[in-house]
Amino acid sequence: MHFVTGGAFNGKKKWVAKFYELQQKKHQWHSFYKKQEVPVFKEEIIVLEGLEQFVRALLEKEGEPAKSRHVFKEQLLSWKKENRTFILIGTDITKGIVPINAFDRQFRDTVGWCFQDAATAAARVDTVWYGIPETIKEEKK
C-alpha cells in the first residue's frame, strides 16, 4: 500500500499517474469526490483518491470519531490483505484555521487520525507540495 498526501491542488494526482506510469498500465481509479462507496476492485493497480471524503462519509454514518477511525482501520487492513497495488491519495486538511463548527472540527481531527493509520499501514508514504514529492516512509522489501 502506498499513501500519498499533501495540499489541495498540489499535484498529487499528476505525480501518482507519472510515478506509476498509469497511462501505459491497466488500473482502476476511484474518486471519493464523486462516489463515497468503496468500489468493486477489478484491476491489479487501484488508486483511491479523496481519502478525506471517505473519512467524512464514515464520520457522517458512524456519528463519532472513534467509531469512524475503527471502521477506517478495518478497511485499511482489508485492502492491505488483497493481492493488489493500492495507492491512497488524501488531501491534508489538518493545517490552518481550526473550524468553528463542531462537526467540521471532528472531521478535521478524524482525518488526521485516519491519515496516521494510513501512514502506519502503508509500505510507502509520500507528501506532494507544489508538485514536488518527498518520500517520508519507505519499507524495504
C-alpha positions as CSV (number, residue, x, y, z in Angstrom):
1,M,0.0,0.0,0.0
2,H,1.2,3.5,-0.9
3,F,-0.2,6.6,0.8
4,V,0.2,10.0,-0.9
5,T,-0.8,13.2,0.8
6,G,-0.3,16.9,0.5
7,G,-2.2,20.1,0.0
8,A,-5.2,20.6,-2.2
9,F,-4.3,21.2,-5.9
10,N,-0.6,20.5,-5.2
11,G,-0.1,17.8,-7.9
12,K,-0.7,14.6,-6.0
13,K,-2.9,13.1,-8.8
14,K,-0.5,14.0,-11.6
15,W,2.5,12.7,-9.6
16,V,0.9,9.4,-8.9
17,A,-0.1,8.9,-12.6
18,K,3.5,9.7,-13.6
19,F,5.2,7.7,-10.9
20,Y,3.2,4.5,-11.6
21,E,3.2,5.2,-15.4
22,L,-0.6,4.7,-15.4
23,Q,-1.1,5.7,-19.0
24,Q,0.6,2.5,-20.0
25,K,-0.9,0.2,-17.4
26,K,-4.3,-1.1,-16.7
27,H,-5.6,0.4,-13.5
28,Q,-8.7,1.4,-11.7
29,W,-9.0,5.0,-10.4
30,H,-11.8,5.7,-7.9
31,S,-12.6,9.2,-6.7
32,F,-14.3,9.6,-3.4
33,Y,-15.1,13.1,-4.5
34,K,-17.6,11.6,-7.0
35,K,-18.8,8.4,-5.2
36,Q,-18.4,7.7,-1.5
37,E,-18.9,4.0,-1.7
38,V,-15.8,1.7,-2.0
39,P,-15.8,0.2,-5.5
40,V,-15.6,-3.4,-6.5
41,F,-11.9,-3.9,-7.4
42,K,-11.2,-5.2,-10.9
43,E,-7.6,-4.3,-11.7
44,E,-4.3,-5.1,-10.1
45,I,-3.5,-1.4,-9.6
46,I,-6.1,0.5,-7.6
47,V,-6.0,4.3,-6.9
48,L,-8.3,5.6,-4.3
49,E,-8.4,9.4,-4.5
50,G,-10.1,11.8,-2.0
51,L,-9.5,9.7,1.1
52,E,-10.5,12.6,3.3
53,Q,-14.0,12.4,1.7
54,F,-14.2,8.7,2.5
55,V,-13.4,9.6,6.2
56,R,-16.1,12.3,6.1
57,A,-18.7,9.8,4.9
58,L,-17.7,7.4,7.7
59,L,-18.0,10.1,10.3
60,E,-21.4,11.1,9.0
61,K,-22.5,7.4,9.1
62,E,-20.9,6.4,12.4
63,G,-21.5,9.6,14.2
64,E,-18.3,9.7,16.2
65,P,-14.6,9.9,15.5
66,A,-13.6,6.7,17.4
67,K,-16.1,4.5,15.6
68,S,-15.2,6.1,12.2
69,R,-11.5,5.5,12.9
70,H,-12.1,1.9,13.8
71,V,-14.1,1.3,10.6
72,F,-11.3,3.1,8.6
73,K,-8.6,0.8,10.1
74,E,-10.7,-2.3,9.3
75,Q,-11.0,-1.1,5.7
76,L,-7.2,-0.4,5.5
77,L,-6.5,-3.9,6.7
78,S,-8.8,-5.5,4.2
79,W,-7.1,-3.5,1.4
80,K,-3.7,-4.5,2.6
81,K,-4.6,-8.2,2.6
82,E,-5.6,-8.1,-1.1
83,N,-3.0,-9.1,-3.6
84,R,-3.1,-5.7,-5.5
85,T,-1.3,-2.4,-5.5
86,F,-3.3,0.2,-3.6
87,I,-2.4,3.8,-3.9
88,L,-4.3,6.0,-1.4
89,I,-4.4,9.8,-2.1
90,G,-5.7,12.1,0.6
91,T,-5.6,15.9,0.9
92,D,-4.1,17.2,4.1
93,I,-6.8,19.3,5.8
94,T,-5.2,19.4,9.2
95,K,-3.3,22.6,8.8
96,G,-4.6,26.1,9.0
97,I,-7.5,27.6,10.9
98,V,-9.5,25.4,13.2
99,P,-13.1,25.2,12.1
100,I,-15.8,26.9,14.3
101,N,-18.4,24.3,13.5
102,A,-18.2,21.2,15.9
103,F,-18.7,18.6,13.1
104,D,-16.0,20.2,10.9
105,R,-13.6,20.1,13.9
106,Q,-14.4,16.4,14.4
107,F,-13.9,15.8,10.7
108,R,-10.5,17.5,10.7
109,D,-9.4,15.6,13.7
110,T,-10.7,12.3,12.4
111,V,-8.9,12.8,9.1
112,G,-5.7,13.4,10.9
113,W,-6.0,10.2,13.0
114,C,-7.1,8.2,9.9
115,F,-4.2,9.5,7.9
116,Q,-1.8,8.5,10.7
117,D,-3.3,5.0,10.4
118,A,-2.9,5.0,6.6
119,A,0.7,6.1,7.0
120,T,1.3,3.3,9.5
121,A,-0.3,0.6,7.3
122,A,1.4,1.8,4.1
123,A,4.8,0.5,2.9
124,R,5.5,3.8,1.3
125,V,4.3,7.4,2.2
126,D,4.9,10.5,0.1
127,T,3.9,14.1,0.5
128,V,3.5,16.3,-2.5
129,W,3.6,20.0,-2.1
130,Y,3.7,22.3,-5.2
131,G,4.3,19.3,-7.4
132,I,7.4,18.3,-5.5
133,P,7.3,14.8,-3.9
134,E,9.1,13.9,-0.7
135,T,9.3,10.3,0.5
136,I,8.8,10.2,4.2
137,K,8.5,6.4,4.6
138,E,9.7,3.5,2.5
139,E,9.9,0.0,3.8
140,K,12.4,-2.3,2.2
141,K,11.1,-5.5,0.6
